[in-house]
C-alpha cells in the first residue's frame, strides 16, 4: 500500500510537469516500486485458477498490451507525419540554443502542454505490471508462448547487462558513424550484445552460481539447475 501510494504521488507530480528533485521522476523510480507491488500481487494469486478467471487474465493481458503499444506509438515521428493523434515527447525548443538552455526551456514549458513524458511512462508502467503478472501466471497465453522461445529467453536473462551497457556503443559508435536508421539498429544490437555477452558469461552467471550454493531454492536456467 505504501509503495503504491508513493508511486501514484510521483506519477501525479510527473503528470503536472513536475519532474521532482534533480528531475528524478524522469528516471521512473515508480517503476521499481510498482514492480515490487506486482510481484506481491502475483504471489497471492492461486495456482489453480478457474477457466473463467484465466479468460479474464488473458483479456486483461491483451488489453494492457494494446494500450501499451498505442501509448508508445503516439510520440513517433511517423505519427506526426501522418497527422494522426501525435503527442510530442517533450516541448520542441527553438533552434540555436545551447544544450543547457534547451534543457531549461523544456523544464519551463513542460507544465504548459500535453507532452508524452508527462503521462506516457505512467501508462507504460501500469500496463507492464499487468502484462508481467499475466505472463507469469498464465503461461498458455499466446504472448507467453511466443516469448518462451530459447533465443528470447537468453535475451531476457541478459537483459540487465544489456541495460547497463547498451548506451556505450550508441554514443561512441552508432550515433556518430551510422548514416541511417536501419544501420543504426543493426549496429546497436550487434555492439550491445558483443559488449554485454562477456560480462554476462564471466560475471553474472558466476555470481548466480555462487548465489545458488547459498540459496534454499535452485536457480533455474533452461529448465535445469545452474551447476
ABEGO torsion letter per residue (X at the ends): XAAAAAAAAAAAAAAAGBAEBGGAAAAGAAAAAAAAAAAAAAAABBABBBAAAAAAAAAAAAAAAAAAAAAAAAABAAAAAAGBBBBBABBBBBBGBBAAAAAAAAAAAAAABBBAAAAAAAAAAAAAAAAAAAAAABAABAAAAAAABAAAAAAAAAAAAAAAAAAAAAAAAAAAABABAAAAAAAAAAAAAAAAAAAAAAAAAAAAAAAAAABABBBBBGGBBBX
